[in-house]
Amino acid sequence: MNPTAPQPETPDHGAPSRRRGPFARWPRGADAALATVLFALAALLVDGPGDSLTVRPAMDLLHPALLLIAVAAGALYRRRHRPVAVLCVALAAWAPTLGTSYSTMGGLVIVALYSVGRYADDHRWGPPGIAVAVGALVLEGLFHSTPWGDVGFGAAVFAGVWYLGRRLRLRAERADRERREQAAEARRVVTQERTHIARELHDVVAHRVSMMTVQAGAARMVAAEDPDGALEAMAAVEEAGRQALDELRHLLGVLRPDAERDGLGPQPGLADLPRLVAQVREAGLEVSVTGALPGPLPARVDLSAYRIVQEALTNVLKHSGPGTRAEVRLDDTGDGIAIEVLDDGHGAAVRSVSGAHEGLPGHGVVGMRERALLLGGGLDAGPRPGGGFRLAARLPVKGEPT
């Protein structure tokens, strides 16, 4: 058995591509650069007259307090992996400098609080961290007689950056959960479709074996009186056996069925395509078939080709509605068959031309692609530039499951 991984559905060309910034592409390098920049700002800049900032005098750069700033800034390098510890280090380094000209670590604390909200697994560390940071800010305001409005604004910034980080974490967790659920659903659909295919191929192989039994019995009965007829019957048995083995080789690549099919009739093929077209026309779909039907095909290819056309037309009717014009193109490629199903997307159920197949990336495409892959072929599906939808499948006659 060659398990087939779930294939991605048709891409949403209307969705904007996600741009990844430096903090997502190079997290370690970006965090190192951030720590270096914040250290330089905290070490070199000091409050000047009014609300201005001035460069710290060169002689003040030898003060031991700069070691505390260096420790707090260096801890930010681990902010993704140990966010709570980084916040504790930043607050502990800030505390001894309160009331002095070296109390310039507010920016470091802001980044540490954001990191707790964004990367900490336990959200309960956020409020205590905010409370301690606000308490330090209040003391700093008392030492420097800072207006209470400025202190309140700083407290709001502390709480806001933690909340922003927390919201981003929750959104990322929700997106990751949705991706896992979609992957699980895709695997479930693939498994269900493979089981369905196995049931159908089981019926095909059973039919071949039944023919072999009948022909072998006929050969035994006429062997004494009609040797030539017996040889012909045995030749037919040999041919049916080869076909059955060929079908079994593909059946082994599919999941074993768990239950019997409800229907007991023969499996459909491309010879039944006119009846299928007549049915969808009665439902209001304008369908035309172009291209000559290929010659005799192996039962597995004939069956899968019919099912792909059937599912494609069903999707057109479902997502575009009655009045849509669809075209089925069949082409004998020599080593297999090429199928193309096009529609204009102008049916009664269409809300807009671009949204005609808005709900199409679902079970139908997954099942059709699975059928093509199990034959060693492939399937592409996507919106057409001028509106509507296009589905193209390639089904080789002697392909191996991929």
C-alpha positions as CSV (number, residue, x, y, z in Angstrom):
1,M,0.0,0.0,0.0
2,N,1.3,3.5,-0.9
3,P,-0.5,6.0,1.3
4,T,-1.2,9.2,-0.4
5,A,-0.8,12.4,1.6
6,P,-3.7,14.9,1.5
7,Q,-3.1,17.3,-1.3
8,P,-3.7,21.0,-0.8
9,E,-6.9,22.3,-2.4
10,T,-7.0,25.0,-5.1
11,P,-5.3,28.1,-3.8
12,D,-7.3,31.2,-3.0
13,H,-5.8,33.6,-5.4
14,G,-7.8,36.4,-3.9
15,A,-6.3,36.1,-0.5
16,P,-3.3,38.4,0.2
17,S,0.0,36.7,0.7
18,R,1.3,36.8,4.3
19,R,4.4,38.8,4.6
20,R,6.9,37.6,7.2
21,G,9.0,40.2,9.0
22,P,12.5,39.8,10.3
23,F,11.3,38.7,13.8
24,A,9.6,35.8,12.1
25,R,12.3,35.0,9.5
26,W,15.3,35.4,11.8
27,P,14.1,35.3,15.4
28,R,17.5,34.9,17.1
29,G,19.2,37.6,15.0
30,A,16.3,39.9,15.4
31,D,16.1,39.5,19.2
32,A,19.9,40.0,19.5
33,A,19.6,43.2,17.4
34,L,16.6,44.4,19.5
35,A,18.5,43.8,22.8
36,T,21.5,45.7,21.4
37,V,19.4,48.7,20.3
38,L,17.5,48.9,23.6
39,F,20.7,48.7,25.6
40,A,22.2,51.5,23.6
41,L,19.2,53.7,24.0
42,A,18.9,53.0,27.8
43,A,22.7,53.5,28.3
44,L,23.3,56.6,26.2
45,L,20.1,58.6,26.5
46,V,19.0,60.5,29.5
47,D,16.1,62.9,30.2
48,G,17.0,66.5,29.5
49,P,15.2,69.8,30.2
50,G,11.5,69.6,29.7
51,D,10.6,66.5,27.6
52,S,13.8,66.4,25.6
53,L,16.4,63.6,25.5
54,T,20.1,64.2,25.7
55,V,23.2,62.0,25.4
56,R,24.6,60.8,28.7
57,P,28.0,62.4,29.5
58,A,31.0,60.2,28.7
59,M,32.2,60.0,32.4
60,D,28.8,58.7,33.4
61,L,29.2,55.7,31.1
62,L,31.5,54.0,33.7
63,H,28.8,53.8,36.3
64,P,28.0,50.3,37.7
65,A,24.3,50.8,36.9
66,L,25.1,50.3,33.3
67,L,25.8,46.6,34.2
68,L,22.2,46.3,35.3
69,I,21.0,47.8,32.0
70,A,23.3,45.3,30.2
71,V,21.9,42.4,32.1
72,A,18.3,43.4,31.5
73,A,18.9,44.0,27.8
74,G,20.9,40.7,27.4
75,A,18.0,38.8,29.0
76,L,15.7,39.9,26.1
77,Y,17.6,37.4,23.9
78,R,15.7,34.7,25.7
79,R,12.4,36.4,25.7
80,R,10.7,33.8,23.4
81,H,11.7,30.8,25.5
82,R,11.7,32.2,29.1
83,P,9.5,35.2,28.9
84,V,8.5,35.2,32.6
85,A,12.1,34.9,33.7
86,V,13.1,37.7,31.3
87,L,10.4,40.0,32.9
88,C,11.6,39.2,36.4
89,V,15.2,40.1,35.4
90,A,14.1,43.3,33.8
91,L,12.1,44.4,36.8
92,A,14.8,43.3,39.3
93,A,17.4,45.3,37.3
94,W,15.2,48.3,37.1
95,A,14.4,48.5,40.8
96,P,17.8,49.7,42.1
97,T,17.9,52.5,39.6
98,L,14.6,54.0,40.5
99,G,14.9,57.7,41.3
100,T,18.3,58.0,39.5
101,S,19.4,59.2,36.1
102,Y,19.9,55.5,35.2
103,S,16.3,54.6,35.5
104,T,15.9,54.3,31.8
105,M,14.8,50.7,31.5
106,G,11.1,51.4,30.8
107,G,11.5,50.3,27.2
108,L,13.1,47.0,28.3
109,V,10.2,46.3,30.6
110,I,7.7,47.1,27.8
111,V,9.3,44.5,25.5
112,A,9.4,42.0,28.4
113,L,5.7,42.5,29.2
114,Y,4.8,42.0,25.5
115,S,6.9,38.8,25.4
116,V,5.0,37.4,28.5
117,G,1.7,38.0,26.7
118,R,3.0,36.6,23.4
119,Y,5.0,33.6,24.5
120,A,4.1,32.6,28.0
121,D,2.0,29.4,28.3
122,D,0.4,30.5,31.5
123,H,-1.5,33.8,31.1
124,R,-1.8,34.2,34.9
125,W,1.8,35.7,35.0
126,G,0.6,38.8,33.0
127,P,-1.4,40.7,35.6
128,P,1.1,40.3,38.5
129,G,3.9,41.4,36.1
130,I,1.9,44.5,35.1
131,A,1.2,45.3,38.7
132,V,4.9,45.2,39.7
133,A,5.8,47.3,36.6
134,V,3.1,49.9,37.4
135,G,4.3,50.0,41.0
136,A,7.8,50.7,39.9
137,L,6.5,53.4,37.6
138,V,4.6,55.0,40.4
139,L,7.7,55.1,42.6
140,E,9.7,56.6,39.7
141,G,7.0,59.2,39.3
142,L,7.1,60.1,43.0
143,F,10.9,60.4,43.0
144,H,10.8,62.8,40.0
145,S,7.5,64.5,40.7
146,T,6.1,63.2,37.4
147,P,2.5,64.3,36.6
148,W,0.0,61.6,37.4
149,G,-1.3,61.8,33.8
150,D,2.1,60.7,32.5
151,V,2.2,57.9,35.1
152,G,-1.3,56.8,34.1
153,F,-0.3,56.8,30.4
154,G,2.8,54.7,31.2
155,A,0.6,52.2,33.1
156,A,-1.8,52.0,30.2
157,V,1.1,51.2,27.9
158,F,2.3,48.4,30.2
159,A,-1.1,46.8,30.2
160,G,-1.7,47.4,26.5
161,V,1.5,45.7,25.3
162,W,0.8,42.7,27.4
163,Y,-2.8,42.5,26.1
164,L,-1.6,42.9,22.5
165,G,0.9,40.1,22.9
166,R,-1.8,37.9,24.5
167,R,-4.3,38.6,21.7
168,L,-1.6,37.7,19.1
169,R,-0.9,34.4,20.9
170,L,-4.6,33.5,21.0
171,R,-5.0,34.3,17.3
172,A,-2.0,32.2,16.4
173,E,-3.3,29.3,18.5
174,R,-6.7,29.5,16.9
175,A,-5.1,29.6,13.4
176,D,-2.9,26.6,14.3
177,R,-6.0,24.7,15.6
178,E,-7.9,25.4,12.5
179,R,-5.1,24.1,10.3
180,R,-4.9,20.9,12.3
181,E,-8.7,20.5,12.0
182,Q,-8.6,21.1,8.3
183,A,-5.7,18.6,7.9
184,A,-7.6,16.0,10.0
185,E,-10.7,16.6,7.9
186,A,-8.7,16.2,4.7
187,R,-7.3,12.9,5.9
188,R,-10.7,11.7,6.8
189,V,-12.1,12.6,3.4
190,V,-9.2,10.9,1.7
191,T,-9.7,7.8,3.8
192,Q,-13.4,7.8,3.0
193,E,-12.8,8.2,-0.7
194,R,-10.2,5.5,-0.8
195,T,-12.6,3.1,0.9
196,H,-15.2,4.0,-1.7
197,I,-12.8,3.4,-4.5
198,A,-11.8,0.1,-2.9
199,R,-15.4,-1.0,-2.8
200,E,-15.9,-0.2,-6.5
201,L,-12.7,-2.0,-7.5
202,H,-13.7,-4.9,-5.4
203,D,-16.9,-5.2,-7.5
204,V,-14.8,-5.0,-10.7
205,V,-12.4,-7.8,-9.6
206,A,-15.3,-9.9,-8.3
207,H,-16.9,-9.6,-11.8
208,R,-13.7,-10.7,-13.5
209,V,-13.3,-13.7,-11.2
210,S,-17.0,-14.7,-11.7
211,M,-16.4,-14.7,-15.5
212,M,-13.3,-16.9,-15.1
213,T,-15.3,-19.4,-13.1
214,V,-18.1,-19.6,-15.6
215,Q,-15.7,-19.9,-18.5
216,A,-13.5,-22.5,-16.8
217,G,-16.6,-24.5,-16.1
218,A,-17.7,-24.3,-19.7
219,A,-14.3,-25.4,-20.9
220,R,-14.4,-28.4,-18.6
221,M,-17.8,-29.5,-19.9
222,V,-16.9,-29.3,-23.6
223,A,-13.2,-30.4,-23.4
224,A,-14.0,-33.9,-24.5
225,E,-16.4,-33.1,-27.4
226,D,-15.0,-29.7,-28.6
227,P,-11.3,-29.3,-27.8
228,D,-11.1,-26.1,-29.9
229,G,-14.0,-24.5,-28.0
230,A,-12.4,-25.5,-24.8
231,L,-9.1,-23.9,-25.8
232,E,-11.0,-20.7,-26.7
233,A,-12.7,-20.7,-23.3
234,M,-9.4,-21.2,-21.5
235,A,-7.9,-18.4,-23.5
236,A,-10.7,-16.2,-22.3
237,V,-10.1,-17.4,-18.8
238,E,-6.4,-16.4,-19.2
239,E,-7.3,-13.0,-20.4
240,A,-9.8,-12.4,-17.7
241,G,-7.2,-13.6,-15.1
242,R,-4.7,-11.1,-16.4
243,Q,-7.2,-8.3,-16.2
244,A,-8.2,-9.4,-12.7
245,L,-4.6,-9.4,-11.5
246,D,-4.1,-6.0,-13.0
247,E,-7.1,-4.7,-11.1
248,L,-5.9,-6.4,-7.9
249,R,-2.5,-4.7,-8.2
250,H,-4.3,-1.3,-7.9
251,L,-6.8,-2.5,-5.4
252,L,-3.9,-3.4,-3.0
253,G,-2.9,0.3,-3.0
254,V,-6.3,1.3,-1.7
255,L,-7.9,0.8,1.7
256,R,-9.7,-2.5,2.3
257,P,-13.5,-1.8,2.3
258,D,-15.3,-2.2,5.6
259,A,-18.8,-2.6,4.3
260,E,-20.5,-3.8,1.2
261,R,-22.0,-1.4,-1.3
262,D,-25.7,-1.0,-1.4
263,G,-25.9,-1.3,-5.2
264,L,-25.3,-4.7,-6.9
265,G,-25.3,-3.5,-10.5
266,P,-22.2,-3.1,-12.7
267,Q,-20.0,-0.1,-12.1
268,P,-20.4,2.8,-14.6
269,G,-17.9,3.9,-17.1
270,L,-17.4,6.5,-19.8
271,A,-20.0,4.6,-22.0
272,D,-22.6,5.8,-19.5
273,L,-21.5,9.5,-19.9
274,P,-24.5,10.3,-22.2
275,R,-26.9,9.2,-19.5
276,L,-25.1,11.3,-16.9
277,V,-25.2,14.4,-19.2
278,A,-28.9,13.9,-19.7
279,Q,-29.4,13.8,-16.0
280,V,-27.6,17.0,-15.3
281,R,-29.3,18.7,-18.2
282,E,-32.6,17.9,-16.6
283,A,-31.3,19.6,-13.5
284,G,-30.8,22.8,-15.5
285,L,-27.1,22.6,-16.4
286,E,-26.2,23.2,-20.0
287,V,-23.6,20.6,-20.8
288,S,-21.7,19.8,-24.0
289,V,-19.2,16.9,-24.5
290,T,-16.4,17.3,-27.0
291,G,-13.7,14.9,-28.1
292,A,-14.1,11.3,-29.0
293,L,-14.4,8.7,-26.3
294,P,-11.2,6.7,-26.0
295,G,-11.0,3.0,-26.9
296,P,-11.4,0.3,-24.4
297,L,-9.9,1.3,-21.0
298,P,-9.0,-0.8,-17.9
299,A,-12.0,-0.9,-15.6
300,R,-10.3,1.1,-12.9
301,V,-9.5,4.0,-15.3
302,D,-12.9,3.8,-17.0
303,L,-14.6,3.9,-13.6
304,S,-12.5,6.7,-12.1
305,A,-12.9,8.8,-15.3
306,Y,-16.7,8.6,-15.0
307,R,-16.6,9.4,-11.3
308,I,-14.4,12.5,-11.9
309,V,-16.7,13.8,-14.5
310,Q,-19.7,13.1,-12.4
311,E,-18.3,14.9,-9.3
312,A,-17.1,17.8,-11.4
313,L,-20.5,18.4,-13.0
314,T,-22.2,18.0,-9.6
315,N,-19.9,20.7,-8.2
316,V,-20.8,23.0,-11.1
317,L,-24.4,22.5,-10.4
318,K,-24.0,23.0,-6.7
319,H,-21.8,26.1,-6.7
320,S,-23.0,27.9,-9.9
321,G,-26.6,26.6,-10.2
322,P,-29.0,26.0,-13.1
323,G,-28.3,28.0,-16.2
324,T,-24.6,27.5,-16.1
325,R,-22.8,26.4,-19.2
326,A,-20.3,23.5,-18.8
327,E,-18.2,21.7,-21.2
328,V,-16.6,18.3,-20.8
329,R,-13.5,17.6,-23.0
330,L,-12.1,14.1,-23.4
331,D,-8.8,13.4,-25.1
332,D,-7.0,10.2,-25.7
333,T,-3.3,10.9,-24.8
334,G,-2.1,7.5,-26.1
335,D,-1.0,6.3,-22.6
336,G,-4.2,7.3,-20.9
337,I,-7.0,9.8,-20.9
338,A,-7.2,13.6,-20.3
339,I,-10.3,15.0,-18.9
340,E,-11.2,18.8,-18.7
341,V,-14.4,20.2,-17.3
342,L,-15.0,23.9,-17.8
343,D,-17.9,26.2,-16.7
344,D,-18.7,29.9,-17.2
345,G,-19.9,30.4,-13.6
346,H,-23.0,32.4,-14.8
347,G,-25.7,30.3,-13.2
348,A,-28.7,31.4,-11.2
349,A,-27.0,30.5,-7.9
350,V,-23.9,32.6,-8.5
351,R,-23.5,35.6,-6.2
352,S,-20.6,37.0,-8.2
353,V,-18.5,35.8,-11.0
354,S,-15.4,35.5,-8.9
355,G,-17.3,33.7,-6.1
356,A,-19.0,31.1,-8.2
357,H,-17.0,28.3,-6.7
358,E,-16.3,29.9,-3.4
359,G,-17.1,26.8,-1.5
360,L,-15.6,24.3,-3.9
361,P,-12.3,23.5,-2.1
362,G,-13.8,20.7,-0.1
363,H,-14.6,17.0,-0.2
364,G,-15.2,16.8,-4.0
365,V,-11.8,18.0,-5.1
366,V,-10.1,15.9,-2.5
367,G,-11.9,12.8,-3.7
368,M,-11.3,13.5,-7.4
369,R,-7.6,14.2,-6.8
370,E,-7.3,11.0,-4.7
371,R,-8.7,8.9,-7.6
372,A,-6.3,10.4,-10.1
373,L,-3.3,9.9,-7.8
374,L,-4.2,6.3,-7.1
375,L,-3.9,5.7,-10.9
376,G,-0.5,7.4,-11.1
377,G,-2.0,10.6,-12.6
378,G,-2.9,14.0,-11.3
379,L,-5.6,16.6,-11.1
380,D,-5.6,20.4,-11.1
381,A,-8.5,22.7,-10.3
382,G,-8.9,26.4,-10.0
383,P,-10.9,29.5,-11.1
384,R,-10.7,30.6,-14.7
385,P,-9.3,34.1,-15.5
386,G,-12.6,35.2,-17.2
387,G,-14.8,33.7,-14.5
388,G,-16.0,30.2,-13.9
389,F,-13.9,27.1,-13.0
390,R,-11.6,24.6,-14.7
391,L,-10.8,21.1,-13.7
392,A,-8.2,19.0,-15.5
393,A,-7.3,15.4,-14.8
394,R,-4.8,13.0,-16.3
395,L,-5.4,9.3,-15.9
396,P,-2.7,7.0,-17.3
397,V,-3.6,3.5,-18.3
398,K,-0.5,1.8,-16.8
399,G,0.2,4.2,-13.9
400,E,1.3,3.3,-10.5
401,P,-0.3,4.8,-7.3
402,T,1.7,7.8,-6.1
